[in-house]
Amino acid sequence: MIFEIHLRKRKLEPAHFDLGELANSADGFSGSKFEQAVVASLYSAHAQKTQLNQTTLVRELATTRPLSTAAELEADAVGNNCYAELEDTRKPQWDMMATDAGYALV
């Protein structure tokens, strides 16, 4: 359904496209990412002086990174960075040595 909306929004007839193939090619995409791919493929078709077709749209979907993947990669990077900072704060800034009276900083 989302494919039809974005195609019709740009005066394209969804019946001219294999929506099943587009759905498979857009696994993990949000509606806005699919819209981005449609717009980018329209620019590509215009640059090639052709009408937008299935091949151009599928090619653009293949080169567009789904937001879910991009967000996952960013979350991993942020998480790894936070973990590294947390590890730095856990490193002792001094050493403790047991003495008869308790502990002493060395």
Z-matrix of the N, CA and C atoms (Angstrom, degrees):
N
C 1 1.446
C 2 1.536 1 111.19
N 3 1.334 2 117.36 1 -43.91
C 4 1.460 3 120.76 2 -178.84
C 5 1.533 4 110.95 3 -61.62
N 6 1.324 5 116.00 4 -34.88
C 7 1.462 6 119.93 5 178.58
C 8 1.528 7 109.95 6 -62.60
N 9 1.308 8 115.75 7 -45.04
C 10 1.460 9 120.82 8 -179.42
C 11 1.528 10 111.02 9 -60.70
N 12 1.316 11 116.65 10 -41.51
C 13 1.469 12 121.11 11 -178.65
C 14 1.522 13 110.88 12 -60.38
N 15 1.334 14 116.32 13 -49.43
C 16 1.466 15 119.55 14 -176.61
C 17 1.531 16 112.20 15 -71.45
N 18 1.310 17 117.52 16 -31.02
C 19 1.465 18 119.88 17 176.65
C 20 1.532 19 109.98 18 -70.83
N 21 1.329 20 116.50 19 -45.80
C 22 1.477 21 120.04 20 -179.95
C 23 1.525 22 111.32 21 -65.15
N 24 1.330 23 115.85 22 -35.00
C 25 1.467 24 120.39 23 179.62
C 26 1.531 25 110.80 24 -57.42
N 27 1.326 26 115.75 25 -27.17
C 28 1.466 27 121.59 26 -179.77
C 29 1.525 28 111.95 27 -107.19
N 30 1.323 29 114.19 28 23.37
C 31 1.480 30 121.42 29 175.65
C 32 1.529 31 112.42 30 61.00
N 33 1.319 32 116.36 31 33.86
C 34 1.471 33 122.09 32 176.62
C 35 1.523 34 108.43 33 -106.75
N 36 1.295 35 116.69 34 143.09
C 37 1.460 36 121.85 35 -178.56
C 38 1.532 37 109.93 36 -88.57
N 39 1.331 38 118.04 37 114.12
C 40 1.462 39 120.84 38 -179.30
C 41 1.526 40 113.95 39 -57.57
N 42 1.318 41 117.44 40 -27.60
C 43 1.468 42 120.67 41 -179.99
C 44 1.530 43 111.97 42 -64.28
N 45 1.337 44 117.64 43 -18.29
C 46 1.470 45 121.11 44 179.04
C 47 1.529 46 112.35 45 -83.58
N 48 1.312 47 116.64 46 0.62
C 49 1.467 48 121.56 47 -177.27
C 50 1.523 49 109.62 48 -124.07
N 51 1.310 50 115.39 49 149.44
C 52 1.466 51 121.73 50 174.67
C 53 1.524 52 106.42 51 -86.29
N 54 1.332 53 116.08 52 95.33
C 55 1.460 54 121.20 53 -175.23
C 56 1.529 55 112.35 54 -64.52
N 57 1.309 56 116.71 55 -29.95
C 58 1.470 57 120.40 56 176.81
C 59 1.520 58 111.35 57 -64.52
N 60 1.330 59 116.30 58 -45.01
C 61 1.468 60 119.98 59 177.55
C 62 1.524 61 110.59 60 -64.14
N 63 1.339 62 116.69 61 -40.67
C 64 1.463 63 119.79 62 177.99
C 65 1.524 64 110.71 63 -61.83
N 66 1.327 65 116.29 64 -41.55
C 67 1.466 66 120.12 65 178.82
C 68 1.529 67 110.75 66 -61.65
N 69 1.315 68 117.00 67 -43.06
C 70 1.470 69 120.70 68 178.11
C 71 1.524 70 111.60 69 -65.98
N 72 1.324 71 116.26 70 -36.92
C 73 1.464 72 120.87 71 -179.17
C 74 1.527 73 111.95 72 -73.77
N 75 1.327 74 116.27 73 -20.18
C 76 1.464 75 121.03 74 -175.41
C 77 1.528 76 111.60 75 -107.99
N 78 1.313 77 117.35 76 28.47
C 79 1.464 78 121.29 77 -179.84
C 80 1.529 79 109.91 78 -58.66
N 81 1.323 80 117.23 79 126.30
C 82 1.455 81 122.17 80 179.27
C 83 1.513 82 113.88 81 88.57
N 84 1.327 83 117.72 82 -1.21
C 85 1.459 84 121.11 83 -178.76
C 86 1.529 85 111.10 84 -80.75
N 87 1.308 86 115.72 85 145.58
C 88 1.461 87 121.40 86 168.33
C 89 1.523 88 107.02 87 -88.24
N 90 1.317 89 116.76 88 170.80
C 91 1.457 90 120.26 89 178.00
C 92 1.517 91 112.14 90 -59.52
N 93 1.333 92 116.66 91 -38.73
C 94 1.465 93 119.60 92 -178.53
C 95 1.525 94 111.45 93 -69.77
N 96 1.315 95 118.20 94 -33.44
C 97 1.468 96 120.30 95 177.38
C 98 1.522 97 110.75 96 -69.99
N 99 1.333 98 116.37 97 -37.39
C 100 1.456 99 118.13 98 176.28
C 101 1.522 100 109.33 99 -65.17
N 102 1.328 101 116.88 100 -42.05
C 103 1.462 102 120.63 101 177.82
C 104 1.529 103 110.47 102 -59.96
N 105 1.319 104 116.52 103 -42.01
C 106 1.465 105 121.24 104 177.98
C 107 1.525 106 110.43 105 -59.46
N 108 1.319 107 116.90 106 -42.35
C 109 1.463 108 121.07 107 179.73
C 110 1.527 109 110.98 108 -66.63
N 111 1.332 110 117.24 109 -38.00
C 112 1.468 111 120.32 110 178.09
C 113 1.522 112 109.60 111 -63.59
N 114 1.334 113 116.92 112 -47.10
C 115 1.467 114 120.92 113 -179.51
C 116 1.532 115 110.57 114 -62.36
N 117 1.331 116 116.81 115 -45.75
C 118 1.465 117 120.41 116 179.91
C 119 1.529 118 110.98 117 -62.61
N 120 1.326 119 117.13 118 -38.80
C 121 1.466 120 119.31 119 -179.96
C 122 1.536 121 110.72 120 -70.48
N 123 1.322 122 117.12 121 -30.55
C 124 1.468 123 119.53 122 174.48
C 125 1.530 124 110.56 123 -65.00
N 126 1.317 125 116.73 124 -41.36
C 127 1.468 126 120.22 125 175.90
C 128 1.529 127 110.76 126 -62.60
N 129 1.330 128 116.53 127 -42.76
C 130 1.466 129 120.21 128 178.68
C 131 1.522 130 111.35 129 -61.35
N 132 1.329 131 115.95 130 -44.72
C 133 1.470 132 120.04 131 179.81
C 134 1.525 133 110.44 132 -63.97
N 135 1.319 134 116.21 133 -40.44
C 136 1.470 135 119.72 134 178.74
C 137 1.536 136 110.52 135 -63.48
N 138 1.325 137 116.74 136 -42.88
C 139 1.474 138 120.60 137 179.24
C 140 1.524 139 111.33 138 -62.56
N 141 1.343 140 116.32 139 -32.41
C 142 1.462 141 120.78 140 179.02
C 143 1.528 142 112.24 141 -87.67
N 144 1.341 143 114.97 142 0.26
C 145 1.469 144 121.82 143 -178.92
C 146 1.533 145 112.20 144 58.45
N 147 1.337 146 115.07 145 42.34
C 148 1.465 147 121.51 146 177.78
C 149 1.527 148 109.04 147 -131.59
N 150 1.311 149 114.91 148 170.22
C 151 1.461 150 120.80 149 173.30
C 152 1.530 151 108.66 150 -81.87
N 153 1.312 152 116.17 151 151.89
C 154 1.466 153 119.32 152 175.62
C 155 1.524 154 108.87 153 -63.33
N 156 1.325 155 115.48 154 132.50
C 157 1.462 156 120.07 155 178.05
C 158 1.528 157 109.45 156 -132.98
N 159 1.299 158 114.75 157 175.99
C 160 1.466 159 122.05 158 -177.42
C 161 1.532 160 111.52 159 -57.09
N 162 1.318 161 116.62 160 -45.59
C 163 1.466 162 121.16 161 -176.75
C 164 1.522 163 111.77 162 -60.68
N 165 1.328 164 116.04 163 -45.89
C 166 1.465 165 120.22 164 -179.73
C 167 1.527 166 110.73 165 -63.80
N 168 1.316 167 116.39 166 -42.43
C 169 1.463 168 120.31 167 -179.34
C 170 1.524 169 111.48 168 -67.35
N 171 1.309 170 117.79 169 -42.92
C 172 1.473 171 120.98 170 178.43
C 173 1.530 172 110.30 171 -64.32
N 174 1.321 173 117.38 172 -39.79
C 175 1.465 174 121.32 173 178.09
C 176 1.537 175 110.14 174 -61.77
N 177 1.316 176 116.10 175 -42.06
C 178 1.471 177 119.87 176 179.69
C 179 1.528 178 110.78 177 -67.83
N 180 1.308 179 117.12 178 -38.87
C 181 1.472 180 120.35 179 176.62
C 182 1.529 181 110.52 180 -61.24
N 183 1.322 182 116.25 181 -35.89
C 184 1.470 183 120.30 182 -179.39
C 185 1.522 184 111.96 183 -69.04
N 186 1.337 185 117.10 184 -27.28
C 187 1.463 186 119.31 185 -177.85
C 188 1.529 187 112.60 186 -97.40
N 189 1.323 188 117.48 187 -5.20
C 190 1.462 189 121.79 188 178.34
C 191 1.517 190 108.54 189 -94.48
N 192 1.326 191 116.66 190 129.06
C 193 1.464 192 120.37 191 -179.91
C 194 1.528 193 109.14 192 -84.52
N 195 1.333 194 117.04 193 126.12
C 196 1.462 195 119.29 194 177.69
C 197 1.528 196 110.66 195 -60.62
N 198 1.309 197 115.59 196 144.68
C 199 1.452 198 120.52 197 -179.85
C 200 1.526 199 111.21 198 -60.05
N 201 1.317 200 116.96 199 -35.51
C 202 1.463 201 119.57 200 -179.60
C 203 1.527 202 111.22 201 -62.08
N 204 1.333 203 117.14 202 -38.44
C 205 1.467 204 120.87 203 177.82
C 206 1.518 205 110.85 204 -71.70
N 207 1.321 206 116.38 205 -44.22
C 208 1.463 207 120.64 206 179.96
C 209 1.521 208 110.33 207 -62.13
N 210 1.324 209 117.12 208 -43.52
C 211 1.468 210 120.74 209 179.95
C 212 1.522 211 110.77 210 -65.75
N 213 1.319 212 116.65 211 -39.13
C 214 1.459 213 120.60 212 178.97
C 215 1.529 214 110.60 213 -63.65
N 216 1.328 215 116.85 214 -43.43
C 217 1.465 216 120.87 215 178.48
C 218 1.527 217 110.76 216 -64.23
N 219 1.332 218 116.59 217 -41.02
C 220 1.460 219 120.52 218 179.54
C 221 1.531 220 110.19 219 -66.80
N 222 1.323 221 117.14 220 -42.39
C 223 1.462 222 120.71 221 178.88
C 224 1.523 223 110.77 222 -62.45
N 225 1.322 224 117.17 223 -40.03
C 226 1.465 225 120.82 224 176.92
C 227 1.518 226 110.69 225 -61.99
N 228 1.332 227 116.17 226 -43.86
C 229 1.465 228 120.13 227 -179.16
C 230 1.519 229 110.74 228 -64.93
N 231 1.327 230 116.79 229 -44.10
C 232 1.470 231 120.41 230 179.03
C 233 1.523 232 109.73 231 -65.18
N 234 1.324 233 116.31 232 -44.18
C 235 1.462 234 120.24 233 179.78
C 236 1.516 235 111.90 234 -61.16
N 237 1.331 236 116.75 235 -43.96
C 238 1.462 237 120.23 236 179.27
C 239 1.518 238 110.89 237 -63.78
N 240 1.327 239 117.28 238 -39.49
C 241 1.449 240 121.71 239 179.34
C 242 1.534 241 110.38 240 -65.82
N 243 1.325 242 116.66 241 -44.29
C 244 1.464 243 120.73 242 178.75
C 245 1.520 244 110.74 243 -63.25
N 246 1.333 245 116.11 244 -41.20
C 247 1.462 246 119.64 245 179.52
C 248 1.528 247 110.22 246 -62.61
N 249 1.332 248 116.75 247 -42.30
C 250 1.467 249 120.44 248 179.59
C 251 1.529 250 110.07 249 -63.18
N 252 1.335 251 117.62 250 -41.24
C 253 1.464 252 120.50 251 178.36
C 254 1.520 253 110.52 252 -65.95
N 255 1.325 254 116.74 253 -39.83
C 256 1.458 255 120.99 254 178.29
C 257 1.523 256 110.26 255 -63.34
N 258 1.310 257 116.81 256 -42.42
C 259 1.458 258 120.51 257 178.23
C 260 1.526 259 110.71 258 -61.14
N 261 1.335 260 117.56 259 -39.15
C 262 1.462 261 120.78 260 178.37
C 263 1.520 262 111.24 261 -61.78
N 264 1.327 263 117.60 262 -37.12
C 265 1.462 264 120.02 263 -178.54
C 266 1.522 265 111.55 264 -74.26
N 267 1.302 266 117.17 265 -20.59
C 268 1.471 267 120.50 266 179.46
C 269 1.522 268 112.61 267 -84.25
N 270 1.312 269 116.72 268 -12.36
C 271 1.458 270 118.99 269 179.06
C 272 1.526 271 108.45 270 -70.29
N 273 1.297 272 117.19 271 132.56
C 274 1.458 273 118.60 272 -179.15
C 275 1.526 274 111.30 273 -65.08
N 276 1.317 275 114.61 274 135.83
C 277 1.457 276 120.32 275 177.42
C 278 1.529 277 109.71 276 -85.80
N 279 1.287 278 116.04 277 -13.20
C 280 1.458 279 122.46 278 177.36
C 281 1.513 280 108.04 279 -151.80
N 282 1.270 281 117.08 280 170.03
C 283 1.461 282 121.39 281 177.92
C 284 1.517 283 109.41 282 -109.47
N 285 1.304 284 115.04 283 148.54
C 286 1.467 285 120.98 284 176.75
C 287 1.527 286 107.08 285 -106.05
N 288 1.325 287 115.36 286 141.87
C 289 1.444 288 119.54 287 177.76
C 290 1.522 289 107.83 288 -127.44
N 291 1.316 290 115.37 289 131.27
C 292 1.468 291 119.14 290 179.24
C 293 1.524 292 109.45 291 -72.08
N 294 1.316 293 114.64 292 133.71
C 295 1.475 294 120.94 293 175.83
C 296 1.511 295 107.57 294 -128.81
N 297 1.322 296 116.16 295 175.12
C 298 1.461 297 119.70 296 178.27
C 299 1.540 298 110.79 297 -62.54
N 300 1.326 299 117.21 298 -32.02
C 301 1.456 300 121.03 299 -176.34
C 302 1.538 301 111.77 300 -88.42
N 303 1.272 302 118.30 301 -1.18
C 304 1.465 303 121.81 302 -177.67
C 305 1.513 304 109.66 303 134.48
N 306 1.320 305 115.37 304 -125.38
C 307 1.447 306 120.75 305 -179.40
C 308 1.517 307 109.70 306 -120.91
N 309 1.306 308 115.76 307 149.36
C 310 1.460 309 121.10 308 177.94
C 311 1.529 310 108.52 309 -131.16
N 312 1.328 311 115.54 310 145.19
C 313 1.463 312 120.45 311 176.50
C 314 1.520 313 108.57 312 -80.59
N 315 1.292 314 116.35 313 137.84
C 316 1.456 315 121.67 314 176.54
C 317 1.493 316 111.25 315 -122.28
